[in-house]
């Protein structure tokens, strides 16, 4: 990667990978997407001191608009965990104790629409940790 890469991270969760990338590439501009409101607030709190990290409360998707997000929750605490998905879970439920008992509506954007809006013509690295 160049010394100052443009990085897009989808499914940023609470920002731990975001911080690691900012440490690895201090001159990078990191664009972190996290659509779950509670997790987005944690992401902002985790990354707010780094001016080159830009956070978006949106899901990357195949369309721009809104979509139902199936929230992943820990079975005993009901706390939100990673693995929320725009697609209804199927096989995952057979192999994991994670619950998908509720959905929320979240804003969505395509990578192309977002890049056009931001004036970004090239992305050096995609970190896509998302379902659905």
C-alpha positions in Angstrom: 0.0 0.0 0.0 1.1 3.6 -0.4 2.2 5.5 2.6 -1.2 7.3 2.7 -3.8 4.8 1.6 -7.5 5.2 1.3 -9.0 2.4 3.3 -12.7 1.4 3.5 -13.7 -0.7 6.4 -17.2 -2.2 6.4 -18.4 -3.8 9.6 -16.2 -1.7 11.8 -17.9 -2.9 15.0 -16.3 -1.0 17.9 -13.2 0.2 16.1 -10.5 -2.2 17.2 -9.4 -3.1 13.7 -9.8 0.5 12.7 -7.3 1.6 15.3 -4.9 -1.2 14.3 -5.0 0.0 10.7 -4.5 3.6 11.8 -1.4 2.5 13.7 -0.1 0.4 10.8 -0.7 3.3 8.3 -0.6 6.6 10.2 -1.1 8.7 7.1 -4.1 6.6 5.9 -7.6 8.0 5.5 -9.8 5.3 6.9 -13.5 5.3 6.2 -15.3 3.0 8.7 -18.9 1.9 8.3 -21.0 0.5 11.1 -24.8 0.6 10.8 -25.8 -0.7 14.3 -26.5 2.5 16.4 -25.0 1.2 19.7 -21.9 -0.1 18.0 -21.5 3.1 15.9 -21.4 5.2 19.1 -18.7 2.9 20.5 -16.8 3.2 17.2 -16.9 7.0 17.4 -15.7 6.9 21.0 -12.9 4.6 20.2 -11.7 6.5 17.1 -12.5 10.2 17.8 -9.0 11.2 18.6 -7.7 10.2 15.1 -8.6 12.9 12.6 -8.0 10.6 9.6 -10.7 8.1 10.6 -14.1 9.0 9.2 -17.1 7.0 10.6 -20.4 6.4 8.8 -23.6 5.0 10.4 -24.5 3.1 7.3 -24.4 -0.4 5.9 -22.7 -1.0 2.5 -25.2 -2.8 0.4 -26.3 -3.4 -3.2 -28.7 -0.4 -3.1 -28.8 3.0 -1.5 -31.7 3.6 0.8 -32.7 1.6 3.9 -32.8 -2.0 4.8 -33.7 -4.3 7.6 -30.7 -5.4 9.6 -31.0 -8.7 11.6 -29.2 -7.9 14.9 -26.8 -10.5 16.3 -27.2 -10.8 20.1 -25.4 -12.9 22.7 -27.8 -15.5 24.1 -27.5 -14.8 27.8 -27.0 -11.1 27.9 -28.9 -10.0 24.8 -26.1 -7.6 24.1 -25.3 -6.8 20.5 -22.4 -8.7 19.0 -20.7 -8.9 15.6 -22.5 -10.9 12.9 -25.6 -8.7 12.3 -26.7 -9.2 8.7 -28.8 -7.6 6.0 -29.8 -11.1 5.0 -31.9 -13.3 7.3 -29.7 -15.9 8.9 -30.1 -19.5 7.8 -27.4 -22.1 8.4 -25.7 -19.8 10.9 -28.4 -20.5 13.5 -27.6 -24.2 13.4 -24.0 -23.7 14.3 -24.0 -20.8 16.8 -25.7 -19.8 20.0 -26.0 -16.2 18.6 -29.6 -15.0 18.5 -31.2 -13.0 15.7 -34.4 -12.1 17.4 -35.0 -8.6 16.2 -34.4 -6.3 13.2 -33.9 -2.6 12.8 -34.0 -0.4 9.8 -30.6 1.1 8.8 -29.5 3.4 6.1 -27.6 1.8 3.2 -25.3 2.9 0.5 -23.5 1.4 -2.4 -19.7 1.7 -2.4 -20.0 3.6 -5.8 -22.6 6.0 -4.5 -20.6 6.7 -1.3 -17.4 7.2 -3.2 -19.0 9.6 -5.6 -20.5 11.6 -2.7 -17.1 11.8 -1.0 -15.2 12.6 -4.2 -13.1 9.4 -3.8 -11.9 8.0 -7.1 -9.7 5.2 -5.9 -9.6 2.9 -2.8 -6.4 1.2 -1.9 -7.7 -1.3 0.6 -11.1 -2.8 1.4 -11.5 -4.5 4.8 -15.0 -6.1 4.6 -16.0 -7.8 7.8 -19.7 -8.1 7.2 -22.5 -10.5 6.7 -25.4 -10.4 4.2 
